[in-house]
Amino acid sequence: MKCPYCSGNTKVLDKRESKEGITRRRRECLNLKCKKRFTTYERIEARNLVIVKKDNRREPFNREKLMIGMIKACEKRPISQEKIEKLVNEIEARIKSMNKEVPARILGELVMKKLKKIDKIAYIRFASVYREFEDISDFKKTIKEL
């Protein structure tokens, strides 16, 4: 692996495996002038996982799209980036254990279930977009369910 700061060669200082199938590596640049340290994360990419949308269109699962949606829901909430990353990893691992084609409805419900446990406001934000709230009564109904 090349150093992101000087493009020099690097060495691995520490390696840890997680139960989500992600490998964390702590690296150090071998360039004597640089010697910077950084962390990399490695995971197996599932290219053939497909999400079936409401209108029956199929699109490849996009981890970044899921991450962006969760970050937006958690914006200005006391939820760390690491926590969001962990939730995305858990959701991704769960849908990978399912069929190769996963309905968007199931993915959305998994996200809402995770958000509901950690932050009610983030849950309502995500639900308002996912369930396409049209007026204040939709918000009231969801808040009463909490």
N, C-alpha and C positions, 0 to 999 in steps of 0.2 A: 504494500500500500504506500502511496506517495503522500508526503506531508502536504496538508492543505495550505500551509503558510509559505513554504519555500520549494515545494515539489521534490524534496530530498527523500531518500529511503527512510523507512521507519522500522521500529521493532515493537513487539507486543510485550507489555510489562505485566499485564494481568488479563485473565480471561474468565468469564462467568457465563454459565448457561442458565436460562430461566425455563419455567414450566410451559411458557407460551411458545417455546421453540426459538427464542431469540438469543443470540450470542452477543455479549457485551465484551468489547476489547478495549483496554486502556493502552494507548500507544505513545511512543516517544520518537521524535525525529532524531536521526543519527547524524545530521549535519551539525558540526561543532559550533557553528555560528547561530544556529536556530535552537535546537534542543527543546522545542515546544512539545507539550503533551496535549493529547486530545482523545476523545472517546468515539468509537464506532460501534454501530449496532448492525448485526447481520441476521437475516431471517430468510427462509425459503419463500420464494414468490410463487403463488398459485395463479398461473396464467389462465387456467381453464374454468375458473369459478365465474358463473354468470348470474346476474341479478335480473329477474323478470319483473318489469315495471307494471304499473296498473293497467296500461293500455296494451299489455302483452309484448311490448318491445323488449328485446334482450340486449343487455350491455355488460361488458366485463366488470367484475367487481373492482372498485377503485378505492383503495385504502385512504388515499389523500382526500378524496371527496367526503368520505366518512369523517375523517379527522377535521376537515374544515367545518362541516356541519356541527360537530360537537363543540368545536372552539367557539363558533358563533353563539351557540346556545349558552355556553359558559362564560361569555364575555362579561367582564366587570363583576364576576362572582368569585368567591374565595376558593377557587379550584385551581390547583397547580397544573402546569403543563404535563408533569410526570403522571399525575392522576388521570388526565385525559388520555395520555398515551397508553396507560395501563388498561383503561376501559376499552379503547380501540383494539388493543391486543386481545382482550378477552372476547370481544364481539367477533373479531376476525377468526379467532380459534374456534368459536362456536359455529359460525357459518361454514367454515372449512370442514367441520365434522358432519355437515348435512350433505344433501345431494349436490351435484355440480350446478344445478339451477335452483337458486333460492329466490322465492317471491320477495319483492321489495317490502311487502307488508310485514313479513317476518323480521327482516332487517330493521325496519322502523320500530317495531314493537320491542326488539332487543335493546335498541338504543334508549327508548323511553323507559324501559324497566331499569336500566343501569342509571340513567339520570335521575329518576324518581327516588332512588336510594340515596344519592349523594347531595342533590340540591333541587328543591321543589321549583324554584324560579327557572332554572335551566331546563327542567322537565317541561314546564308550561311553555317556555319559548320554543323548544323543539316541537312539542305537540301542536302548537299553533300553526307552524309551517307544515309539518307532516300531515296533520289532519285537515289542513286548509280551512282554518277558522274564518268565518265570514263576518261575524259581528260579536259584540260584547257578550251575548248570551252563550256563545260557545266557550268563552273564557270562564264565565260564571259556572257553567256546568262542570268544566274540568276542575276548577278550584274546589267545588263542592265534593267531587269524587276523592280529593286528597284528604 
